[in-house]
């Protein structure tokens, strides 16, 4: 999946590309990942562009703050 999302470093991407080019099963799996990514993107793009609700942001920020405070204590 990381290869399909262009998230691999160049060296590993070359190795995976070689495997894809030389193995029908790997190529088929990559095609599934690519089509799934497209479908999910279409389904969730609009939602992901919506602003984060204030209440959710407050909950997350307070949790991060509590965690940092716990780490700061000896």
C-alpha positions as semicolon CSV with decimal commas, in nm:
position;residue;x (nm);y (nm);z (nm)
1;X;0,000;0,000;0,000
2;X;0,285;0,238;0,076
3;X;0,415;0,183;-0,276
4;X;0,073;0,261;-0,425
5;X;0,065;0,582;-0,218
6;X;0,421;0,685;-0,318
7;X;0,532;0,668;0,045
8;X;0,843;0,453;0,002
9;X;1,195;0,585;-0,015
10;X;1,345;0,572;-0,362
11;X;1,560;0,265;-0,299
12;X;1,274;0,050;-0,172
13;X;1,037;0,184;-0,439
14;X;1,277;0,059;-0,708
15;X;1,279;-0,288;-0,552
16;X;0,901;-0,299;-0,527
17;X;0,863;-0,170;-0,885
18;X;1,089;-0,454;-1,001
19;X;0,874;-0,705;-0,812
20;X;0,554;-0,557;-0,959
21;X;0,697;-0,572;-1,309
22;X;0,800;-0,936;-1,269
23;X;0,523;-1,097;-1,065
24;X;0,161;-1,117;-1,179
25;X;0,030;-1,177;-0,825
26;X;0,207;-0,870;-0,689
27;X;0,086;-0,666;-0,986
28;X;-0,272;-0,777;-0,918
29;X;-0,245;-0,675;-0,551
30;X;-0,110;-0,335;-0,652
31;X;-0,402;-0,287;-0,890
32;X;-0,643;-0,361;-0,604
33;X;-0,467;-0,105;-0,383
34;X;-0,477;0,157;-0,659
35;X;-0,845;0,105;-0,733
36;X;-0,931;0,103;-0,362
37;X;-0,741;0,429;-0,311
38;X;-0,939;0,589;-0,592
39;X;-1,272;0,469;-0,453
40;X;-1,190;0,580;-0,099
41;X;-1,064;0,913;-0,220
42;X;-1,389;0,981;-0,402
43;X;-1,593;0,870;-0,103
44;X;-1,410;1,074;0,162
45;X;-1,247;1,374;-0,004
46;X;-1,534;1,609;0,073
47;X;-1,552;1,498;0,436
48;X;-1,177;1,535;0,481
49;X;-1,193;1,895;0,360
50;X;-1,454;1,988;0,619
51;X;-1,330;2,182;0,922
52;X;-1,265;1,986;1,239
53;X;-1,551;2,041;1,485
54;X;-1,446;2,269;1,772
55;X;-1,549;2,016;2,038
56;X;-1,338;1,740;1,882
57;X;-1,038;1,971;1,854
58;X;-1,072;2,069;2,221
59;X;-1,086;1,705;2,329
60;X;-0,775;1,616;2,131
61;X;-0,579;1,920;2,247
62;X;-0,665;1,860;2,612
63;X;-0,555;1,498;2,580
64;X;-0,224;1,603;2,425
65;X;-0,172;1,861;2,699
66;X;-0,239;1,603;2,975
67;X;0,001;1,359;2,816
68;X;0,277;1,621;2,790
69;X;0,223;1,718;3,152
70;X;0,257;1,355;3,263
71;X;0,581;1,318;3,070
72;X;0,723;1,639;3,214
73;X;0,681;1,517;3,574
74;X;0,980;1,326;3,713
